[in-house]
Amino acid sequence: MKRITLIFAFLAFLLGVRAQQETGSWSITPRVGINSSVLSVDDVLYLDGNGKEESMDAKHKWGLTAGVETRYQMWSQLGISMGLMYSNEGFQFDEKGGVDEWKQSLYFLSIPVLANFYIEPNMLPGLSLKAGLQVDYLLQGKETLMGNTTTNTDSFHRVGISIPAGISYEFHNMVVDLRYNIGLTNFCNHKVLDETWRSNSLWLTLGYQFKM
């Protein structure tokens, strides 16, 4: 009797997950999580204890990611999604060798359009790979230098393009999503700099899926 109960519970679980991938269905998923980001900025030069010039790489900055995505399930193995996501990204340098701590925050509103490919709906229900294109709009930029925070949005281009790619797993209505956004366009708009700054970020979010 106990084995039969376990079998029915397992079948109910599979049906519950596969129902989320029903062909022709729509769903909406609010999601929230964290990100780790960095801009492809040039190294900062500083002097070590012996007066020798050294370079220091930009460090990753942690931030918040939140938003909502909607998905249309074209067939059992392919769904198309579009979202509206807020993300706090940027980069930072530590204080070192006479160089002050420098933190750059960039607040983006992003529209990702993704193809969600379900690897094997029967054997691995709920597991999908995804890739697509994303438009990033810069809402605001803030720079913290020597303890003072100022707005420097004009130092950056407002619109950028990136390629999101990742993997997600759906457990009933819960969705865990891990994706990496590869920046394609230059965000640097500083008049005295001739540099290319592309934003790259890793997002980890948890969402709850509603059928429409």
Helices and strands as residue ranges (DSSP letters): H 2-19, E 26-39, E 44-47, E 53-56, E 61-75, E 78-93, E 102-118, E 127-145, E 148-151, G 153-155, E 159-171, E 174-183, E 199-208, E 210-211
